[in-house]
Amino acid sequence: MQAKPQLVLTTCPDKETAQDIAWQLVDLQLAACVNIIAAIESVYRWQDKIESETEYLLIIKTQSGCYTELENTIQALHPYELPEVVAVPIEAGLPAYLDWINNNTK
């Protein structure tokens, strides 16, 4: 099966965690690029209470062949008991950019 480009999203509690995860994913060639978006507000239900926290969003550019290892790496590095890890397929994009993603991931 041919690897397909995808975006993976995760949130982090602080900038340092976001940077550490981003650097590790790129270093391990599990991501070609990771964008860190600062200071988003997350409202969610956790253990029957509505919570609100400021978080950092990671937008991870990868390919489907890396997903399992990428997910495992995020779980190993992440401080949350249940981190958000959501993959979204990229249906279309600049072909040269999509090739760049595949060429910079294992």
N, C-alpha and C positions, 0 to 999 in steps of 0.2 A: 504494500500500500504506500502510495506517495505521500510524503509529509505535506501538510497543508498549513499555511500561515495562520496564526491566531493571536489574539490578545488575551492575556490573563490579568485579572484584576485582583488586588488584595489591598487591605488597609493596614496601617501600622499606628501604634500609639504615639510615636514621636519620630523626630527627624533622624536621630541616630539609628534607630531600628530600620527605618525605611532605607537609609543609605547603606547600611550593612547588608541587607537582603539584596538590594539592587546590585551592589558591587559583586557580591558572591555569585549571583545568577549570571552576570555578564562574564565574570572570570571563569566560571565553569562551562561557559558556552551553552547555557540553558536559555539565555536570552540574548538577542542581538542588541537590544536597547531597553532601558527602563526609564520611564518618565516618573518623576516624583512630584505630585501636586500637593502643595502645602495647605494646611489649615482648612480642611473640609469639616463640616458638621455632620455627624452621623447620629440618627435617632433610630433606636431599635429596641426590641423586646428581648430581655435576657433574664432567665429565671423568674418569670412572671412579673417583671418590673419593666417599665419603660425607662430607658437610659438615653443619655445624650452625651457624646464625647467629641472632642476635636481630634481628628486623625489625619494621617497622610495617606494619600491614595497612590498606589503604584500601578502604572499601566505598562505591562510587560509585553514586548514584542518577541514572539517565539514561533515555533512550528510544532505541529501536533506530535511529532516523534519525540519531543522533549518533555511532553506534559507530565508524565508519571514521575520522572526524576525531578522536574521542577516543583511539582506539588510536594513531594517528599522533602525536598530541600527547604521550601518555605515552612513546612510544618516543623522541621528540625530547628530552624533559626527563629521562629516566631514566638513571642511571649504569650500570645493569646491561647486560651484553652481550645477555642474553636475559631481559627482564623478564616476569614473570607478568602476563598480561592475559587474563582469563577473563570472559565475559559469561554471565549467568544470567537467563533470562526470568522476569518476575514474572507468575505465573499468576492471582493474585487479590490484592486489597488494598482498603483503604478507598477508595472511588471518588474522594472529594474529594482525598485524598493523591495518588493516581495522576494526577488532573487537574493538581495542583500541579506534579508532576514534569514533565509535558508542557508546562505553561505557563511553566516556568522553564528550559527548554532550547530550543535553536533547531531 
